Amino acid sequence: MTDNHSENEWCRTNNLTTAKGACSKLGFDSSLAYNWTKQTNEKVWIINAAEGNTSITSWIPTGNNFKQAVALYQQAAEVLQKECHLGHYYLKHKGYFFLQGENDKKMSSLAYKNYFLQMHKGLENQLTLEFAGLLTVRAGMNKTCTKDFKMNGPRTAQKQLAKENNNIYMVSTISDLWTDDKSVANYFKKAYKSINDYHIKNPMSDKNVKIPSTVNDVHSTIHYDQLGYNEIGREAAKNMTSILHYKNTAKRQKLSLYLDFLLTSLHD
């Protein structure tokens, strides 16, 4: 709903133009929301509290980024609650997606896990969120080097967090495949049958966009370009909706088994 990428103040979505003073916006959020809606037919609200060049230490409850994210969420929730009371919507799932860590490449996995869990528990307590979706971070060394995907502190910690916590999930790791031009070309060749298929699955106003085939097409710096973010958002939506569907199905099966047992017990 808003973006924090601006020198002086938060950049609002109605400022995404080429007009003087406007700032641009990149991210996986638009693709995530679009693909989530396609897969579930649910409406999606995205609160974009992202800010570049930050450390995990700024995302713990005493940090500015944490406070700003919570404030944004609460403002959006207040608006949405009014719609829910009118019967227009009801809240089905609440969670957050996190892509961060390049700035902390020298931090130990233990320290990163400690800071992350402070943030995670703080968000759970203040916003009663259901899940966290992690998007694998790059090591922040060199845009084309395979060592850029080594298991440094943040990357190691995030994989451990997903294994050790029942509501933290690693939902996108495809960027680890984009280590050189050949691997990028192979990925997109397998993912899309043709340029028409690519534009059908990635509706863009610019129809001249070609299917990515080089590293520069998906991440020209240590961060991602929008075509890379589109793929990351797609995978995150696919995996997170699958996880939530599985969990809900498992709960229903458990309830069914309990009722069957209860009825049998009563019958006996």
C-alpha positions as CSV (number, residue, x, y, z in Angstrom):
1,M,0.0,0.0,0.0
2,T,3.0,2.2,0.4
3,D,6.7,2.2,0.0
4,N,9.5,3.4,2.2
5,H,12.1,4.0,-0.6
6,S,12.5,7.7,-0.6
7,E,15.1,10.1,0.6
8,N,12.7,12.4,2.4
9,E,9.4,10.7,3.0
10,W,7.5,7.5,2.3
11,C,6.5,7.2,-1.3
12,R,2.8,6.6,-1.9
13,T,1.6,4.4,-4.7
14,N,0.0,7.3,-6.5
15,N,3.5,8.7,-7.0
16,L,4.7,5.9,-9.3
17,T,5.2,8.1,-12.3
18,T,8.0,9.9,-14.1
19,A,6.8,13.3,-12.8
20,K,9.4,15.5,-11.1
21,G,9.9,14.4,-7.5
22,A,8.3,11.0,-8.0
23,C,10.1,7.8,-7.0
24,S,10.0,4.4,-8.6
25,K,9.2,1.1,-6.9
26,L,10.5,-2.4,-7.4
27,G,9.4,-5.5,-5.5
28,F,7.9,-9.0,-5.4
29,D,4.7,-7.8,-3.8
30,S,2.7,-7.1,-7.0
31,S,3.5,-10.5,-8.4
32,L,2.8,-12.2,-5.1
33,A,-0.6,-10.6,-4.8
34,Y,-1.5,-11.2,-8.4
35,N,-0.6,-14.9,-8.3
36,W,-2.2,-15.4,-4.9
37,T,-5.5,-14.1,-6.2
38,K,-5.2,-16.2,-9.4
39,Q,-4.7,-19.4,-7.3
40,T,-7.2,-18.8,-4.5
41,N,-9.7,-16.2,-5.8
42,E,-9.1,-14.3,-2.6
43,K,-8.6,-10.5,-2.5
44,V,-5.2,-9.5,-1.3
45,W,-4.0,-6.5,0.7
46,I,-0.3,-5.8,0.6
47,I,1.3,-3.4,3.1
48,N,4.8,-2.7,1.6
49,A,7.0,-1.6,4.5
50,A,10.3,-2.5,2.7
51,E,13.4,-0.3,2.9
52,G,16.7,-1.0,1.2
53,N,20.1,-1.1,2.9
54,T,18.9,-2.1,6.3
55,S,20.2,-4.5,8.9
56,I,18.1,-7.1,10.8
57,T,18.9,-5.0,13.9
58,S,16.6,-2.3,12.6
59,W,13.7,-4.8,12.4
60,I,13.6,-5.8,16.0
61,P,10.7,-4.2,18.1
62,T,12.9,-1.3,19.2
63,G,14.0,-0.5,15.7
64,N,12.6,2.1,13.4
65,N,11.7,-0.3,10.6
66,F,9.7,-2.5,12.9
67,K,7.8,0.5,14.3
68,Q,7.1,1.8,10.8
69,A,5.9,-1.6,9.6
70,V,3.6,-2.0,12.5
71,A,2.2,1.5,12.2
72,L,1.5,0.9,8.5
73,Y,-0.2,-2.4,9.1
74,Q,-2.4,-1.0,11.9
75,Q,-3.6,1.8,9.7
76,A,-4.4,-0.6,6.9
77,A,-6.1,-3.0,9.3
78,E,-8.3,-0.1,10.6
79,V,-9.6,0.6,7.1
80,L,-10.1,-3.0,6.3
81,Q,-12.0,-3.7,9.6
82,K,-14.6,-1.2,8.6
83,E,-15.2,-3.1,5.4
84,C,-15.3,-6.3,7.3
85,H,-18.0,-4.9,9.7
86,L,-20.0,-4.0,6.6
87,G,-19.8,-7.5,5.4
88,H,-17.8,-6.8,2.3
89,Y,-14.8,-8.8,3.4
90,Y,-13.6,-11.1,6.1
91,L,-10.0,-11.8,7.1
92,K,-8.8,-15.3,6.1
93,H,-5.0,-15.2,6.4
94,K,-2.6,-12.7,7.8
95,G,1.2,-13.0,7.5
96,Y,4.4,-11.3,6.3
97,F,7.0,-12.0,3.7
98,F,10.6,-11.2,4.4
99,L,13.6,-10.6,2.0
100,Q,16.6,-9.2,3.8
101,G,20.1,-10.0,4.7
102,E,22.7,-8.7,2.3
103,N,23.7,-6.0,4.7
104,D,24.3,-8.6,7.4
105,K,26.5,-10.9,5.4
106,K,29.2,-10.9,8.0
107,M,26.8,-11.6,10.9
108,S,26.8,-15.1,12.5
109,S,23.8,-17.3,11.9
110,L,23.2,-17.5,15.7
111,A,23.1,-13.7,16.0
112,Y,20.9,-13.3,13.0
113,K,18.4,-16.0,14.3
114,N,18.2,-14.1,17.6
115,Y,17.4,-10.8,16.0
116,F,14.9,-12.4,13.6
117,L,13.0,-14.2,16.3
118,Q,12.8,-10.9,18.3
119,M,11.1,-9.4,15.2
120,H,9.0,-12.4,14.5
121,K,7.6,-12.7,18.1
122,G,7.1,-9.0,18.2
123,L,5.0,-9.1,15.0
124,E,3.1,-12.1,16.3
125,N,2.3,-10.4,19.6
126,Q,1.3,-7.0,18.2
127,L,-0.4,-8.0,14.9
128,T,-1.4,-11.7,15.6
129,L,0.0,-12.8,12.3
130,E,-0.4,-16.4,11.1
131,F,2.8,-17.1,9.2
132,A,6.1,-15.8,8.0
133,G,7.3,-16.4,4.4
134,L,11.0,-16.2,3.8
135,L,12.5,-15.5,0.4
136,T,16.1,-16.6,0.2
137,V,18.5,-13.8,0.4
138,R,21.7,-13.4,-1.6
139,A,25.1,-13.3,0.1
140,G,25.7,-9.8,-1.4
141,M,29.2,-10.5,-2.8
142,N,29.0,-10.4,-6.6
143,K,26.0,-10.5,-8.9
144,T,27.3,-13.3,-11.1
145,C,29.5,-15.3,-8.9
146,T,28.3,-18.7,-7.6
147,K,30.0,-17.9,-4.3
148,D,27.3,-15.2,-4.0
149,F,25.0,-18.0,-2.9
150,K,27.2,-19.5,-0.2
151,M,25.7,-20.3,3.2
152,N,26.7,-17.2,5.1
153,G,25.1,-16.2,8.4
154,P,21.8,-14.8,7.2
155,R,21.2,-17.6,4.6
156,T,22.1,-20.3,7.1
157,A,19.9,-18.8,9.8
158,Q,16.9,-18.4,7.6
159,K,17.0,-22.0,6.5
160,Q,17.3,-23.1,10.1
161,L,14.4,-20.8,11.2
162,A,12.2,-22.5,8.6
163,K,13.1,-25.9,9.8
164,E,12.8,-25.1,13.5
165,N,9.5,-23.1,13.6
166,N,6.1,-24.3,12.6
167,N,4.9,-21.0,11.3
168,I,8.1,-19.8,9.5
169,Y,8.4,-21.1,5.9
170,M,11.0,-20.8,3.2
171,V,8.7,-20.0,0.3
172,S,11.1,-19.0,-2.5
173,T,14.6,-20.3,-3.3
174,I,14.5,-20.0,-7.1
175,S,17.0,-17.1,-7.1
176,D,19.7,-19.6,-6.2
177,L,19.4,-21.0,-9.7
178,W,20.4,-17.7,-11.3
179,T,24.1,-17.9,-10.9
180,D,25.1,-17.2,-14.6
181,D,23.6,-16.5,-18.0
182,K,23.2,-20.1,-18.9
183,S,21.4,-21.0,-15.7
184,V,19.0,-18.0,-16.1
185,A,18.3,-18.9,-19.7
186,N,17.6,-22.6,-18.8
187,Y,15.3,-21.6,-15.9
188,F,13.1,-19.3,-18.1
189,K,13.2,-21.8,-21.0
190,K,11.7,-24.4,-18.8
191,A,9.2,-22.1,-17.1
192,Y,7.7,-20.6,-20.3
193,K,6.7,-22.2,-23.6
194,S,6.9,-19.0,-25.6
195,I,7.0,-15.2,-25.4
196,N,3.2,-15.2,-25.6
197,D,3.0,-17.6,-22.6
198,Y,5.4,-15.3,-20.7
199,H,3.2,-12.2,-21.2
200,I,0.0,-14.1,-20.4
201,K,1.5,-15.2,-17.1
202,N,3.2,-11.8,-16.5
203,P,0.7,-9.2,-17.8
204,M,2.7,-6.0,-18.5
205,S,1.9,-2.8,-20.2
206,D,5.2,-3.0,-22.2
207,K,4.6,-5.9,-24.7
208,N,8.2,-5.5,-25.9
209,V,9.7,-7.1,-22.8
210,K,11.6,-10.2,-23.7
211,I,11.9,-13.4,-21.7
212,P,15.0,-13.0,-19.4
213,S,18.0,-14.9,-20.6
214,T,20.9,-13.3,-18.7
215,V,21.9,-12.6,-15.1
216,N,21.5,-8.8,-15.8
217,D,17.8,-9.4,-16.7
218,V,17.0,-10.7,-13.2
219,H,19.5,-9.0,-11.0
220,S,21.7,-6.3,-12.4
221,T,23.0,-5.5,-8.9
222,I,23.0,-7.5,-5.7
223,H,19.3,-6.8,-5.6
224,Y,16.7,-8.0,-8.1
225,D,15.3,-6.3,-11.2
226,Q,11.5,-6.4,-11.5
227,L,11.5,-9.4,-13.9
228,G,13.4,-11.3,-11.2
229,Y,11.0,-10.1,-8.5
230,N,8.1,-11.3,-10.6
231,E,9.4,-14.9,-10.5
232,I,10.1,-14.7,-6.8
233,G,6.7,-13.4,-6.1
234,R,5.0,-16.1,-8.2
235,E,6.9,-18.9,-6.4
236,A,6.2,-17.4,-3.0
237,A,2.5,-17.2,-3.7
238,K,2.4,-20.8,-5.1
239,N,4.2,-22.3,-2.1
240,M,2.5,-20.3,0.7
241,T,-1.0,-20.9,-0.6
242,S,-0.2,-24.6,-0.9
243,I,1.1,-24.7,2.6
244,L,-2.0,-23.0,4.0
245,H,-4.3,-25.3,2.0
246,Y,-2.4,-28.3,3.3
247,K,-2.6,-27.1,6.9
248,N,-6.4,-26.3,6.6
249,T,-7.0,-29.7,5.0
250,A,-5.0,-31.5,7.7
251,K,-7.1,-29.6,10.4
252,R,-10.3,-30.7,8.7
253,Q,-9.1,-34.3,8.5
254,K,-8.1,-34.2,12.2
255,L,-11.5,-32.9,13.1
256,S,-13.2,-35.5,11.0
257,L,-11.3,-38.3,12.7
258,Y,-12.1,-36.9,16.1
259,L,-15.8,-36.8,15.3
260,D,-15.7,-40.3,13.9
261,F,-14.1,-41.5,17.1
262,L,-16.6,-39.6,19.2
263,L,-19.6,-41.1,17.3
264,T,-18.1,-44.5,17.6
265,S,-17.5,-44.1,21.3
266,L,-21.1,-43.0,21.8
267,H,-22.4,-45.8,19.7
268,D,-20.4,-48.4,21.7
